[in-house]
Amino acid sequence: MNILLLNRSPKAHSTTLDMTKAFLNGLCQTEPAHIQYISSYDKNVKYCQGDLSCWFRQDGRCIIQDDDMNDILAAMKESDVIVWSFPLHCHGLPASLKAIWDRTIAFLKINMTQGKTYVEHERTFDLTAKKHVVIVGGGYPYYPDNFAAVKTLMQIYLKHPAMACICETALLDASAPEIEPLKEALFARLHEAGIEYGKTGQLSAETVRQLESPLVPNETYIAMINSLAPETKAQ
């Protein structure tokens, strides 16, 4: 099994990447796997220019030749599973990963097809035929609408990927004794989720519910975050 891990975090220690690794450790228990790791933060990927000549050439490549994107497109083609791992930025993808996402339009054709509830482009290379896992870390307390936009985007474009949007991830950087058992439980759930995905190719609704459940009550988390504000410390 070839796994392409697309991660975006500028931090040397990425909590979202730690969560993703816990998931992948479980997944790799189910069968031998090769993981290709790409950090969008470290890659030279220019913004899409809207040239759209790719839609007419239909070769699955981008006309921009002097950056890393065509290598990433090739890696997508060669993978069996693509893992999108990122912290939530303004309710969506971080900019460098969004640039990669936008440039996958090189896989589309000019031709359109109409379904009952949608119109979309035909594909030179069908990215939706791949298995996709989306792991998002968010610094917000639990509130479904915080992840609504990114969930909709991923579901429409990737056609129902396995997805876990995990809230309160700022706690994963905390070293307080009372937090450690909560962190250990979360990483254990991620590990088990990886095993489940490796065996079934999907995540059950109950598994997603457990992964997306808050580590502490909203009020507790908000108070902890607000205590870090400069004006609070000054009092």
Phi and psi in degrees as a GROMACS rama.xvg file:
@    title "Ramachandran Plot"
@    xaxis  label "Phi"
@    yaxis  label "Psi"
@TYPE xy
-100.215  121.236  ASN-2
-113.219  127.32  ILE-3
-103.412  116.825  LEU-4
-101.937  112.558  LEU-5
-103.653  106.61  LEU-6
-116.496  145.07  ASN-7
-132.401  110.784  ARG-8
-160.419  131.16  SER-9
-79.5103  -7.53897  PRO-10
-76.6389  143.425  LYS-11
-64.3917  -36.626  ALA-12
-113.158  103.469  HIS-13
-98.3195  117.482  SER-14
-66.1442  -36.1221  THR-15
-64.1827  -40.86  THR-16
-65.8926  -37.4404  LEU-17
-59.4501  -43.433  ASP-18
-63.0219  -42.7697  MET-19
-64.6613  -39.2815  THR-20
-63.2591  -37.96  LYS-21
-61.264  -42.5163  ALA-22
-62.1908  -46.9293  PHE-23
-67.4525  -32.8941  LEU-24
-60.6425  -39.6404  ASN-25
-67.7007  -44.6428  GLY-26
-59.4887  -42.4879  LEU-27
-72.2331  -10.8275  CYS-28
-72.6126  -21.4825  GLN-29
-86.4739  -25.9479  THR-30
-165.468  155.723  GLU-31
-59.1305  140.168  PRO-32
-144.112  147.338  ALA-33
-112.067  125.092  HIS-34
-107.898  121.641  ILE-35
-99.7961  119.625  GLN-36
-100.713  127.199  TYR-37
-127.29  122.773  ILE-38
-97.4664  117.022  SER-39
-63.7199  -25.6671  SER-40
-64.6831  -30.2828  TYR-41
-93.9395  -5.48777  ASP-42
-97.5003  151.585  LYS-43
-93.857  97.0773  ASN-44
-126.579  112.402  VAL-45
-77.8783  162.602  LYS-46
-70.8402  148.629  TYR-47
-58.9058  134.108  CYS-48
-92.3297  -3.27718  GLN-49
67.4403  23.3035  GLY-50
-64.5367  -41.0544  ASP-51
64.7237  8.80558  LEU-52
-64.1654  -23.0219  SER-53
-61.2444  -30.1957  CYS-54
-69.5912  -23.8026  TRP-55
-96.4301  -35.1427  PHE-56
-69.3406  -38.9636  ARG-57
57.2582  42.8584  GLN-58
-110.088  4.93501  ASP-59
70.2738  20.4285  GLY-60
-124.91  156.434  ARG-61
-95.0983  147.165  CYS-62
-68.7437  -22.7727  ILE-63
-73.9819  116.078  ILE-64
-105.65  -11.8982  GLN-65
-103.761  30.8291  ASP-66
-138.973  -165.142  ASP-67
-95.5934  1.48545  ASP-68
-67.8223  -39.674  MET-69
-64.6745  -30.4276  ASN-70
-67.2777  -37.1449  ASP-71
-68.6692  -41.0331  ILE-72
-60.3742  -40.3113  LEU-73
-64.517  -39.8379  ALA-74
-64.6352  -36.3183  ALA-75
-62.0216  -43.0474  MET-76
-62.0113  -36.1607  LYS-77
-83.926  -10.8346  GLU-78
-86.3089  157.296  SER-79
-96.9595  -35.6007  ASP-80
-130.404  132.312  VAL-81
-112.404  124.445  ILE-82
-108.456  119.884  VAL-83
-99.0251  113.214  TRP-84
-125.325  118.185  SER-85
-162.338  153.531  PHE-86
-80.6196  147.242  PRO-87
-70.8576  126.099  LEU-88
-120.528  114.327  HIS-89
50.2873  44.412  CYS-90
69.3648  16.4577  HIS-91
-149.505  -159.427  GLY-92
-78.9057  143.805  LEU-93
-60.3329  153.707  PRO-94
-57.4215  -45.5114  ALA-95
-68.2012  -33.2126  SER-96
-76.9748  -33.5189  LEU-97
-63.6571  -33.858  LYS-98
-63.2391  -40.6389  ALA-99
-64.0066  -46.4184  ILE-100
-55.5425  -47.9315  TRP-101
-62.5692  -36.991  ASP-102
-75.0765  -9.01039  ARG-103
-70.5938  -2.60666  THR-104
-64.6982  -11.4056  ILE-105
-62.657  -16.3008  ALA-106
-86.4393  -1.49206  PHE-107
-98.6978  163.795  LEU-108
-112.088  164.856  LYS-109
-68.2463  -30.1527  ILE-110
-60.9347  140.133  ASN-111
-113.361  152.623  MET-112
-129.773  146.519  THR-113
-115.314  127.601  GLN-114
-103.054  -166.452  GLY-115
-70.6675  -34.5525  LYS-116
-126.295  11.1692  THR-117
-155.669  161.33  TYR-118
-128.675  131.576  VAL-119
-145.493  165.99  GLU-120
-80.2871  145.032  HIS-121
-66.5359  165.526  GLU-122
-123.045  133.108  ARG-123
-68.3645  -44.2396  THR-124
-126.534  126.232  PHE-125
-86.0945  96.4994  ASP-126
-64.6473  -27.3014  LEU-127
-72.3738  -13.1259  THR-128
-74.5863  -16.7937  ALA-129
-78.3155  158.171  LYS-130
-82.4606  136.49  LYS-131
-126.004  136.538  HIS-132
-122.539  132.707  VAL-133
-120.975  120.372  VAL-134
-122.186  116.557  ILE-135
-119.333  133.391  VAL-136
-107.408  135.165  GLY-137
-129.625  139.247  GLY-138
-82.5167  -2.53274  GLY-139
-76.9383  158.867  TYR-140
-69.9178  177.437  PRO-141
-68.4434  123.97  TYR-142
-165.092  111.01  TYR-143
-52.4036  -38.084  PRO-144
-65.4765  -19.8187  ASP-145
-61.6222  -30.0934  ASN-146
-106.755  1.38323  PHE-147
-60.8134  -42.6454  ALA-148
-66.2346  -46.385  ALA-149
-69.756  -33.6385  VAL-150
-65.0699  -43.1178  LYS-151
-62.6957  -44.9542  THR-152
-58.5036  -48.7785  LEU-153
-65.8256  -41.2679  MET-154
-67.8642  -38.9667  GLN-155
-69.6005  -44.2423  ILE-156
-82.2374  -35.3698  TYR-157
-99.6561  -6.93856  LEU-158
65.5612  69.3491  LYS-159
64.9552  62.7114  HIS-160
-73.0654  163.959  PRO-161
-73.3086  128.196  ALA-162
-141.87  135.933  MET-163
-133.754  119.822  ALA-164
-108.84  109.652  CYS-165
-104.551  123.635  ILE-166
-91.4074  170.486  CYS-167
59.8657  31.6485  GLU-168
-71.2857  -11.129  THR-169
-61.6952  -24.4372  ALA-170
-66.2569  -23.8779  LEU-171
-68.3168  -16.9821  LEU-172
-91.4543  -7.68795  ASP-173
-79.1453  149.103  ALA-174
-113.334  12.1795  SER-175
-66.0015  137.771  ALA-176
-55.5281  -36.2982  PRO-177
-71.6881  -16.2526  GLU-178
-86.2525  -29.7597  ILE-179
-54.6358  -46.5469  GLU-180
-62.2744  -32.7856  PRO-181
-67.8092  -41.7843  LEU-182
-64.1842  -44.7076  LYS-183
-61.8362  -39.3174  GLU-184
-66.2803  -40.7296  ALA-185
-62.8651  -46.8363  LEU-186
-67.5113  -31.574  PHE-187
-66.1596  -41.0715  ALA-188
-63.943  -39.6316  ARG-189
-64.417  -41.1384  LEU-190
-60.5371  -47.1102  HIS-191
-64.9267  -34.9082  GLU-192
-63.8094  -38.5234  ALA-193
-62.3856  -41.8796  GLY-194
-62.2349  -45.0431  ILE-195
-59.1579  -44.8809  GLU-196
-65.0677  -39.5772  TYR-197
-62.3353  -32.1782  GLY-198
-85.8148  -33.756  LYS-199
-115.403  -16.8709  THR-200
77.1945  12.5426  GLY-201
-157.153  171.586  GLN-202
-115.327  131.026  LEU-203
-69.1813  158.818  SER-204
-59.8149  -36.2872  ALA-205
-68.4628  -39.4527  GLU-206
-62.5182  -44.8979  THR-207
-62.705  -41.6933  VAL-208
-59.6617  -43.7684  ARG-209
-65.8476  -41.3825  GLN-210
-66.0678  -35.1386  LEU-211
-91.3338  -0.858864  GLU-212
-70.6466  141.879  SER-213
-66.2316  148.853  PRO-214
-74.2379  -37.2236  LEU-215
-135.551  162.117  VAL-216
-58.4541  150.573  PRO-217
-52.0287  -45.948  ASN-218
-62.0735  -39.8941  GLU-219
-64.3348  -44.8384  THR-220
-65.6189  -44.5842  TYR-221
-60.6858  -42.1353  ILE-222
-63.8284  -38.0608  ALA-223
-65.0593  -43.9562  MET-224
-67.8664  -44.0425  ILE-225
-64.2208  -26.6305  ASN-226
-67.7828  -15.8115  SER-227
-86.6033  -10.8729  LEU-228
-64.9742  140.958  ALA-229
-55.3375  -40.0166  PRO-230
-67.5978  -29.8893  GLU-231
-70.578  -42.7365  THR-232
-65.0791  -30.0324  LYS-233
-74.1867  -18.8609  ALA-234
